[in-house]
Amino acid sequence: MTHPVVFFEVLGRDGTALRSFYAELFDWKIDTMSEPTDYGMVAREDGGIDGGVGKAPDGGQGHAIFYVHTDDPQGTLDRASELGGSVVMPPFELPGGGLIALLADPEGHTVGLYRPAG
């Protein structure tokens, strides 16, 4: 891949709540930083990419987009709903193989889930 994804970011109105949501949902280890305030770095694990979760600097809606590997997309959607998120798109088989689904975190950011074929 010429331009691989190397970082992701989720910014919103309540950085603390967002970090808690993602840490609970995906068992991510997030180290909160002192500068910038209300921001945390997600520890890279198992070939993953670096990322950050925190408060939008302008106090606005923020942004997020990335796909997360999961062996159980429906189970992850169910867990997201339990944690205050919602289902944007239920699991969908891709024509070329694999499966995707979309969820929204408690602030409405869309996050993709991906299970490869096989």
TAVENRA-V981097 format. One record per residue. N is the residue number from 0. RES is the residue in one letter. PHI is phi in whole degrees, 0 to 359 (* if undefined). PSI is psi in whole degrees, 0 to 359 (999 if undefined). Layout:
n=N res=RES phi=PHI psi=PSI
n=N res=RES phi=PHI psi=PSI
//
This chain:
n=0 res=M phi=* psi=129
n=1 res=T phi=289 psi=321
n=2 res=H phi=232 psi=77
n=3 res=P phi=288 psi=155
n=4 res=V phi=290 psi=129
n=5 res=V phi=236 psi=356
n=6 res=F phi=199 psi=151
n=7 res=F phi=226 psi=160
n=8 res=E phi=211 psi=140
n=9 res=V phi=234 psi=115
n=10 res=L phi=239 psi=141
n=11 res=G phi=201 psi=193
n=12 res=R phi=287 psi=328
n=13 res=D phi=232 psi=91
n=14 res=G phi=300 psi=320
n=15 res=T phi=298 psi=314
n=16 res=A phi=294 psi=320
n=17 res=L phi=295 psi=316
n=18 res=R phi=299 psi=319
n=19 res=S phi=297 psi=315
n=20 res=F phi=302 psi=308
n=21 res=Y phi=289 psi=325
n=22 res=A phi=297 psi=317
n=23 res=E phi=291 psi=315
n=24 res=L phi=292 psi=314
n=25 res=F phi=248 psi=8
n=26 res=D phi=57 psi=36
n=27 res=W phi=282 psi=145
n=28 res=K phi=264 psi=117
n=29 res=I phi=241 psi=121
n=30 res=D phi=265 psi=114
n=31 res=T phi=287 psi=136
n=32 res=M phi=260 psi=155
n=33 res=S phi=277 psi=330
n=34 res=E phi=222 psi=125
n=35 res=P phi=290 psi=151
n=36 res=T phi=291 psi=154
n=37 res=D phi=57 psi=45
n=38 res=Y phi=217 psi=144
n=39 res=G phi=224 psi=148
n=40 res=M phi=261 psi=132
n=41 res=V phi=275 psi=128
n=42 res=A phi=291 psi=133
n=43 res=R phi=289 psi=131
n=44 res=E phi=220 psi=147
n=45 res=D phi=48 psi=47
n=46 res=G phi=78 psi=8
n=47 res=G phi=287 psi=186
n=48 res=I phi=247 psi=161
n=49 res=D phi=288 psi=154
n=50 res=G phi=200 psi=172
n=51 res=G phi=219 psi=148
n=52 res=V phi=225 psi=128
n=53 res=G phi=187 psi=191
n=54 res=K phi=277 psi=137
n=55 res=A phi=296 psi=133
n=56 res=P phi=300 psi=331
n=57 res=D phi=266 psi=4
n=58 res=G phi=74 psi=9
n=59 res=G phi=278 psi=193
n=60 res=Q phi=300 psi=324
n=61 res=G phi=86 psi=194
n=62 res=H phi=202 psi=160
n=63 res=A phi=193 psi=142
n=64 res=I phi=193 psi=128
n=65 res=F phi=185 psi=162
n=66 res=Y phi=247 psi=139
n=67 res=V phi=244 psi=130
n=68 res=H phi=292 psi=136
n=69 res=T phi=212 psi=140
n=70 res=D phi=281 psi=343
n=71 res=D phi=226 psi=78
n=72 res=P phi=303 psi=318
n=73 res=Q phi=294 psi=319
n=74 res=G phi=298 psi=322
n=75 res=T phi=292 psi=319
n=76 res=L phi=299 psi=317
n=77 res=D phi=299 psi=316
n=78 res=R phi=295 psi=320
n=79 res=A phi=300 psi=318
n=80 res=S phi=297 psi=320
n=81 res=E phi=298 psi=329
n=82 res=L phi=269 psi=6
n=83 res=G phi=104 psi=2
n=84 res=G phi=271 psi=189
n=85 res=S phi=210 psi=164
n=86 res=V phi=273 psi=126
n=87 res=V phi=267 psi=317
n=88 res=M phi=214 psi=125
n=89 res=P phi=293 psi=169
n=90 res=P phi=307 psi=136
n=91 res=F phi=225 psi=124
n=92 res=E phi=287 psi=127
n=93 res=L phi=281 psi=142
n=94 res=P phi=304 psi=323
n=95 res=G phi=273 psi=3
n=96 res=G phi=110 psi=156
n=97 res=G phi=90 psi=176
n=98 res=L phi=216 psi=140
n=99 res=I phi=234 psi=160
n=100 res=A phi=207 psi=160
n=101 res=L phi=232 psi=140
n=102 res=L phi=234 psi=164
n=103 res=A phi=243 psi=135
n=104 res=D phi=284 psi=179
n=105 res=P phi=301 psi=341
n=106 res=E phi=260 psi=3
n=107 res=G phi=93 psi=7
n=108 res=H phi=289 psi=134
n=109 res=T phi=276 psi=133
n=110 res=V phi=229 psi=134
n=111 res=G phi=268 psi=148
n=112 res=L phi=242 psi=143
n=113 res=Y phi=221 psi=131
n=114 res=R phi=237 psi=118
n=115 res=P phi=295 psi=161
n=116 res=A phi=293 psi=152
n=117 res=G phi=107 psi=999
//
